[in-house]
């Protein structure tokens, strides 16, 4: 069994915050792969389902971001799971908006939700960092993460969340590099492989991917969710 935890803050007042992109990704995965309805347990909202034939528990802690580890740790102890059975999805200031990176272990990087999970669950779990961009100055960080995504952000946010959900089975299977590259190609972002190219080397594949960037659909479940989030018509 695998636990995938999306981080955020509970309540309608936080639903559209940049800090809640982990919740948004968990919701997108649940919809795309027909998980069971969300229910309350472990001081969290949880949903059961499968990704690529593997049993998965999606969890959205309702303890507020800074205490995320309390809820996730409770679920892990109940199912007798370890850090290797945990994936955490959360917002990352130091990645451009619409980019993601996956790694195992590491530091909290100033993220209080990750600091809490490290304390309650150990550190050797996989971390899916979703870029929300940096406001440019440290003094603006708190306001930035706790502010809502702008309506214009829906143009990249919708296909980003859709791609994460579509390729989540690769993540569950441990194929992290393939997962990152598939999401990048689906959204027109630079792949991890392309970013490692020496300066001066052609980036034609990146240009092709960008040229094929999908236009967000005007209808469907995700479009309806984004309209509710951003107040569109």
Buried (B, 14 or more C-beta within 10 A) or exposed (E): EBBBBBBBBBEEEBBBBBBBBBBBBBBBBBBBBEBEEBEEEBBBBBBBBBBEEEEBBBBBBBBBBEBBBBBBBBBBEEEEBEBEBBBBBBBBBEBEBBBBBBEBEEEBEEBBBBBBBBBBBBBEBBBBBBBBBBBEEEEEBEEBBBBBBEEEBBBBBBBBBBBBBBBBBBBBBBBBEEBBBBBBBBBBBBBBEBEEBEEEEEEEBBEEBEEEBEEBEEEEEBBEBBBEBBEEE
